Amino acid sequence: ERARIQREREAALALAEKLKSLMTVIPAKAGANGRLFGSITSADIADALSKQHKIYIDKHKIILDENIKQFGTYEVKVKLFTEISGKLFVTVKEA
């Protein structure tokens, strides 16, 4: 049991390192003032991450203070394991 937890912990640390160097791009449509139609949610980020980088993270582990509603680059926190979290960079650009 202890060995399994240690392996999961090491995998989470490795994934946290990998996420730092990745840029996930999400295309979106917006109105004239630059605000998005709708918003980018943690589910959208999880989906884009799996399609672009083949990394599968549950949408509940992606922490957004609030949904993304404008174009730009955002730093998103990802909870990977007990006391281990990583940072992911998400760029929202015009579709």
C-alpha positions in Angstrom: 0.0 0.0 0.0 2.8 2.4 0.9 4.6 1.6 -2.3 1.5 2.3 -4.4 1.0 5.7 -2.7 4.7 6.5 -3.3 4.4 5.6 -7.0 1.3 7.8 -7.3 3.0 10.6 -5.5 6.0 10.4 -7.9 3.8 10.3 -10.9 1.9 13.4 -9.7 5.2 15.3 -9.2 6.4 14.3 -12.7 3.1 15.4 -14.2 3.3 18.8 -12.3 6.7 19.4 -13.9 5.4 18.5 -17.3 2.4 20.8 -17.0 4.6 23.8 -16.3 6.1 23.6 -19.8 2.9 23.0 -21.7 0.7 25.7 -23.3 -2.9 24.6 -24.0 -4.8 26.7 -26.6 -8.5 26.9 -26.6 -10.2 28.6 -29.5 -13.4 30.6 -28.7 -15.8 33.0 -30.3 -16.4 36.4 -28.9 -18.5 39.5 -29.5 -17.4 42.9 -30.6 -16.1 43.9 -27.2 -13.8 40.9 -26.8 -16.0 39.1 -24.3 -16.6 35.4 -25.0 -19.9 33.9 -25.9 -20.3 31.8 -22.8 -17.2 31.0 -20.9 -14.3 28.5 -20.7 -14.8 26.0 -17.9 -12.6 23.4 -16.3 -14.3 20.8 -18.5 -13.2 22.7 -21.6 -9.7 22.8 -20.3 -9.6 19.1 -19.5 -10.9 18.3 -23.0 -8.3 20.5 -24.7 -5.5 19.1 -22.6 -6.5 15.5 -23.5 -6.8 16.4 -27.2 -3.7 18.5 -27.6 -1.2 16.8 -25.2 -2.8 13.3 -24.4 -2.9 14.1 -20.7 -6.1 13.1 -19.0 -7.0 15.1 -15.9 -10.4 15.0 -14.3 -12.3 18.3 -14.7 -12.9 18.4 -10.9 -9.1 18.6 -10.3 -8.8 21.7 -12.4 -9.2 24.7 -10.1 -10.7 27.9 -11.6 -11.4 30.9 -9.3 -14.0 31.8 -11.9 -14.8 30.8 -15.5 -12.7 32.4 -18.2 -14.7 35.0 -20.1 -12.1 36.9 -22.2 -9.2 36.2 -24.5 -5.8 35.9 -23.0 -3.4 33.6 -21.2 -4.3 32.3 -17.8 -2.4 30.3 -15.2 -4.7 27.5 -13.9 -4.1 25.4 -10.8 -4.5 21.6 -11.1 -4.8 19.4 -8.0 -2.9 16.3 -8.8 -2.4 14.4 -5.5 -2.7 15.1 -1.8 -0.7 18.3 -1.2 0.6 18.3 -4.8 -0.7 20.7 -7.3 0.6 21.9 -10.6 0.2 24.9 -12.8 -1.1 24.9 -16.4 -1.0 27.7 -18.8 -4.2 28.1 -21.0 -4.4 30.5 -23.9 -7.8 31.5 -25.1 -7.7 32.9 -28.6 -10.2 33.8 -31.3 -11.6 30.9 -33.2 
